[in-house]
Amino acid sequence: MNHAEMMTKIERGNGFIAALDQSGGSTPKALKGYGIEEGAWSNDEEMFGLIHQMRSRIISSPSFGSGKVLGAILFERTMDGTIDGKPVPQVLIEKGVVPFIKIDKGLEDEANGVQMMKPMPTLIDLLTRAKALGVFGTKERSVINLANPEGVTAVVEQQFDVARQVLSQGLVPIIEPEVNIKSAERGAADRLLLDAILHELESIPAGQRVMLKLSIPAEANLFRPLVEHPKVLRVVALSGGFSRAEACRELAKNPGMIASFSRALLSDLRHSMSDDEFDRSLGTAIDEIYEASTQKVPA
């Protein structure tokens, strides 16, 4: 797939985007969920080696290449790694899966009810390397905990500042201002976020488009104006702590939104499984998430 073919696949394809981008802070939790306890490694290199083995197993699984996975978001170390001697982005492209790269460096402490992204001093270098490896787009995450207008505006402005840098390098950004689904102000935060994104979309140059990765809204179909916006390539949903069943049920109420799940995709996978068991379990998750992304129901 070339860039234009990837663009068409992401815009029009039936399926969802797998999030395989757990980074340093969340890696131990991801490994524990996979059945590998913290004592199984003695340093960061061994830890990252174990998570790379897990991701390689997922990507190599026959069900991952079923055509239901449109794209995959990678951690930087995964992007730089190999599977059977081939760069991971190349392996994905050969499977018909569009590669993305997580570019944020984690979150700042909460202020004004939100957590902004930490500085990204090496962003342009990362984007240059990613593009050379055939990566199509990026993903950057911040978090909204409260319906604080000043905080939400600041988060969205920062997200779009980074997105414009990504666009300038020929990549497509996934903007991810996550609303905490456990927030008592979730519904109000969703509405503030919608208004802030619609305002910032006006700053995207004509002919360019971004993607949005958003928490499933408390009010079904709230984000339809974003789904239909001419400067939005696709709106994808994060699972945000929902179980897979919960996330799929809520996602199915939102026409035009497709999944980009991490924990909800991987929660049933275990290191001890045989290859057949692993593929069946992953295939079940893929089928359920695909259905929620493509078969919508009344709210």
N, C-alpha and C positions, 0 to 999 in steps of 0.2 A: 504493500500500500504506500502510495506517495501522500503528500500532505493534503492534496485536494480530495483524494479518496477517503482519507481519515476524516476530513471535515464532513463529507457526505454521510459517512457511517455514523458519526456522532450525532449529526443533525436529524437523520431520518431513520436510523436503525431501531429495530425492536430488540430491547434487552436492557442491560444495566451496566454500571461501572463498578468494578470490584476495588475496594480500598485496601491495599496491601502495604500501607505506609506507616505502620507503627514505628516510632522513632525511639531514641535512647530511653526517655523516661517511661514510655509505655511498653517497652520490649519485655521486661520481666513479667508483667501481667499477661501479655500475649502468650509468652512461653508457658506460663503456669496454666493458662486455659488450654494449651495444647498438651498438657501432661508432663511438662519438663519443669521440675522445681528449681528454685533459685540456686541451690547448692550444686547444680549440674555444671556450672562454669566457674572459672577462677578469675577471669578478667573480662573486660569489655569485648576484646577480640573474639574470645570463645563464645560469648553471649551472642554477638552479631553473627558469628558463624552458624549457630544453632537456628537463629531466626531466618537466616538465608536458606538453610536446608528446608525449613518449613515452607517458605515462599516458593522455593524451587519445586517442591513436591506438589504444591497447589497448581502452579503454572503448568507443570508437566502432566498433570492429571488429565485423562481423556475428556472428562466432563467440562473442564475449563475451556476447552476448544470446541464446545458444542455449538457455538454461534450465538449463544444467549448472553455471553459476556462481551459487551461492546468495547470496553476499555478497562485499564487497570492503572491505579495510582501507586507509584513506587516510592519507597524511601531512597534517599540519595545513594546509600551503600548498595542497595539492591540494583539500582540503575547501573552502578559501576561494576557490578558483579557479572558472573557468567553462569550459564546452565549448559552443561555438556560442551564447554569450550566456546559457546557463543554468547555475546553480550545479551543481557536480559531483554532490553528493548527489541532487539532483533528477533529473539525467540517469540516475544509477544506478537510482533508484526506478522511473522510467519504463520501464527495461529489465527490471524485476523482480529487481533485484539489491539486497540489503540493505546499506546503508552503515554502516561502522564507522570510528572515528578512532583513530590511534595517539596516546596521551597522554603516554607517558614522555619524559623529556628526556635519555635516555642513561644510561650506566652509571658507577658509582663504580669506583675502583681495587679490585682483588681483595683480599679479606680473608676469612680462614677458608674459603678455597676457593671463594668465591662473589663475584659482582659485584652489589651492590644497585643499585636505581634512584636516580638523582640526585633532589634535592628538586623538587617541582612547585608553585612558589608561585602560579602562575596557573591551577591546575587547575579551580577552580569557574567561572572566567570561560570557559575553554575548553569545559567541559561545557555551560554555558548557551548559548554560540554554536552548538555542535554540535547540541544538541537543537532549537534554532530553525531549523536547516537541514534537519531531518528525519532526522538521524543516529540510528541505532538503538542502537549500542553503542560500546565503547572497547576498546583493547588496550594492555597494558603489559608490558614485557619486562625480565627480569633473567636472570642466567646462573649456573649451577651447574657448577663445574669439577671439584670433588672431593667425595667422600662424607664431608663434614664435618657431623656432626649439628647443631652449633651454627650453622654457616653456612646449612644448608638450612632450619632452623627460622626463622632471621632473614629469609631471602628470602621464605618463604611468609607469615610474619606481615606483612611489609611489603606484599606483594601483596594480601592480604585487607584490610588497612587501607585501601588505595586503592580496592579493589573496593567496600567499604561506602560510601565517599564517592560513587562512581559510581552505585550503586544508589539512594542518597538523592536524586539528581538525575533519577531516572526513566530512566536508561540501563542497558544490560546490559554488564557488564565481561567482557572476555576476559582471564583471568589467564594470563600466559606466563612461568613459571619454567623457562627452557630448560636442559636438561642437555646439556653439551658432548658430542657423539657421539664425539669423539676422546679423551675422558678414559679413562685406564686404570681408573678406578673407576666407569665408567658404570652398570653393573648395580646396584651398591650404592647409587649416588646415586639411581637410579630408585626403589628401594625406600624410601629415606628420604623422597623427595619424595612418594610415594604416601601414606605414613603421615602426613606433615605436612599434606597437603591434606585428607585425611579428617578430621583433628582440627579444622582451621580451618573446614571446611564446617559444623560444628556451630554456629558463630557467625553464620551467615547467617540473617536473620530468616525465619520461616515465611512461605511464599507468594512468596519471592523466589528467583531462581536466577542462577547465574553460568555462564560458559563457561570452558573450560580449553584452552589451546594448549600442547601438550607435545611434546617430542622423542619420536620413535617409540622405544618402549622396547626395550632389548636383549633382554628376554624377551617374546616375543609374548603379547599379551592380558593383560599385567600390569595394565593400567589399567581392566580391566572393572569393578571396583567403582566407579570414577569415572563410567564410561559409564552405569551403572545407577543412580547416586545421584539421589534425587529433587530435590536442590538444584542439580543440574548440567543446564543446558539442552542443551549439546552439548560433546563433546570433539573438538578438531581437532588436527591434527599439523603441525608445522613440518618442513621438509626438512633443515635444520641442516647443510648442506654436502654431503649426499648428492647425487649426480646424479639427474636425474628418474627414470631407470630404476631406480636403487637405492631411491630414496624410495618409488616406486610399489610395488616388489616388497615392501618391508618393511611399508608401510602396509596392503597387502592381507591381511597376516597378523593384523590387529588389528580384529576385528568391532566396529562401533559408532563407530570413529574415522574422521573424514573429513579431507581435506587442507586445509591453509591454507599453500600454498607460495608462495614469492617467486622466488628464483633458479631453482628447478626448473620453474617455470611460464614464466619469461621468457627462459631461457638461449639459445634458438635464434632470438630476434627480433633483427633488424638494421635500423638506420636506413636503409640503402640499398635495402631490399626494396621492390618495388612493393606497392601496396595488396593485390593478389590474393595475392602471395607471403606477405605479412605475415599475412593472415587465414588462409591455409592452415596456416602454421607455428604460429600461435597455436591454431588449431582442433585440430591434432594433439596439442599439449600438453594442451589442455583435455580432449580425449577420453581420453587416457591417464590423467590425474589423476582424472577422473570415474570411470573404470572401477575404479581402485584404491580409490576412496572408496565404491563401491557394490557391487562384486563381490569378495567375500572368498574367501580360499583357506585350506586347512589350514596351520598353521605348520610 
